[in-house]
Amino acid sequence: MKKAWFCFVLAACLSLFFSCYPKNESANNAQFSAEDIQPHVDTIVTPEAIIDSSTASDSSYAIQHLTIDGIGIGNYVIVCGGSSNLTGAGIIQDEIFDAIGKQLTIKLATVANESEHSIVLCSSGFKNSSDYVAQDGYYGITSDGHDVYIYGSTRALEAYAAKRFVYDILGFNTKSNRAKNPVVDIAMISHYEPRGPIEFNKTEDYYTIATYVMDIDGLSSYNTYEGTATDGTYLYSIILDKGSTEGGCSIIKTNLETLEIVDSRANVQVGHGNDAVYVKKRNQIAVVDYTDRNKVHYLDPETLQIAETKTVGFSGGLYGISYNSTYDRYVYGIRGQMTFYIADEHEKVFSVGSMFTNATDQGLDCDDNYIYVAYSHENIIMIYDWNGKKITTIPVSDVSLEMEGLVHVGDVFYAAFYKSGGKGGVLYRIDFV
């Protein structure tokens, strides 16, 4: 009896289901190809189709569907002129690869196909590149209706424009792999402005452009570049004589505008001289001894001789030092502890920053917004705020030498590197992108 009743109910449900299901004769005979059922990068996908319900509130979209005038971003090629502008091309390639899992092809202008849809770095001279020229300090991103053109008044600004193309025009957020808009109208791509002050945040990737400035050799047997400082006009280079049992360094004073060495002094007893900074209120150059881990020597910038030596009472001693005149604060790199202290001249500590890396800590720099920690071997710069909180890590990948220190004049940064073979150092300008 129970079995008969179950069969009756099942039959009734099936009958009701098929009577309500809409008939579609063509669907029964439809043939689907692999192209029909595989995702196609060129297809314009509506926001409703691609939005992820878990992130619906932020109005962002899956990046792999992004198109420029119906052309999938993965079908573009990047055109550059050679090694001089490969950095900008590499930024676009790396960021888009991280986003969609496909690596855009980079082509030299000499072999690029004009019929392809291209993202063109204008320093390449490809196609209509000469139509787009930036005035000093400016960068631009525009389109001729077929290709996208990226340009800047310098190599660094062209690379910066390449990054802004990824973040602002395409709207990529490489941390979440989402895009602001699923479709970019190529006719609307027109962006031209001066670059503002450098700002760092945790949502973007950062790069550096290193430009050779000059070689700085030590006096006689002084051959190992160590600390670096600047008062805004002159660069003070601390170069160690590693072969001497007496120790001591030579101090080289260079005019940063003319790149002329204007003074030098040998056998200045500042120990290893691992890091240095100009202290404005004292009008002196503070040099970390490092051999005697708690000593800081203050040099007269006119005579390049030691005017005073102080002992700092921090446990572990120092590897680096920086100073900010706006806040009247020192930044002390604490040796062997992977930390730095933000303190006043009386060693009252206000904040502590922690550094997690296997690289070798070398030098410190700071401005009113950030603290910069330079590391050698891996050649990276870590950026912190004035509360000691880490913001980002930036590789200095286009210089293979060992980075020793970092300084700045206004918005212009310089990094000093140890010249292999024990012949002093090399100075590069560093632009953050």
Sequence and secondary structure as in RCSB ss.txt:
>XXXX:A:sequence
MKKAWFCFVLAACLSLFFSCYPKNESANNAQFSAEDIQPHVDTIVTPEAIIDSSTASDSSYAIQHLTIDGIGIGN
YVIVCGGSSNLTGAGIIQDEIFDAIGKQLTIKLATVANESEHSIVLCSSGFKNSSDYVAQDGYYGITSDGHDVYI
YGSTRALEAYAAKRFVYDILGFNTKSNRAKNPVVDIAMISHYEPRGPIEFNKTEDYYTIATYVMDIDGLSSYNTY
EGTATDGTYLYSIILDKGSTEGGCSIIKTNLETLEIVDSRANVQVGHGNDAVYVKKRNQIAVVDYTDRNKVHYLD
PETLQIAETKTVGFSGGLYGISYNSTYDRYVYGIRGQMTFYIADEHEKVFSVGSMFTNATDQGLDCDDNYIYVAY
SHENIIMIYDWNGKKITTIPVSDVSLEMEGLVHVGDVFYAAFYKSGGKGGVLYRIDFV
>XXXX:A:secstr
 HHHHHHHHHHHHHHHHHHHS   HHHHH    HHHHS  TTS   HHHH  GGGGGGT EEGGG EETTEEGGG
 EEEE SGGGHHHHHHHHHHHHHHHS    EEETTT  TTS EEEEGGG  TTGGG    TTEEEEEE SSSEEE
EESSHHHHHHHHHHIIIIIS EETTTTEES SEE GGG EEEEE  S    SSS   EEEEEEEEE  STT  EE
EEEEE SSEEEEEEE TT SS  EEEEEEETTT  EEEEEEEE  TT  EEEEETTTTEEEEE SSSTTEEEEE 
TTT SEEEEEE   TT EEEEEEETTTTEEEEEETTTTEEEEE TT  EEEEEE   SSEEEEEEE SS EEEEE
ETTTEEEEE TTS EEEEEE TT  SEEEEEEEETTEEEEEEE TTTSBEEEEEEEE 
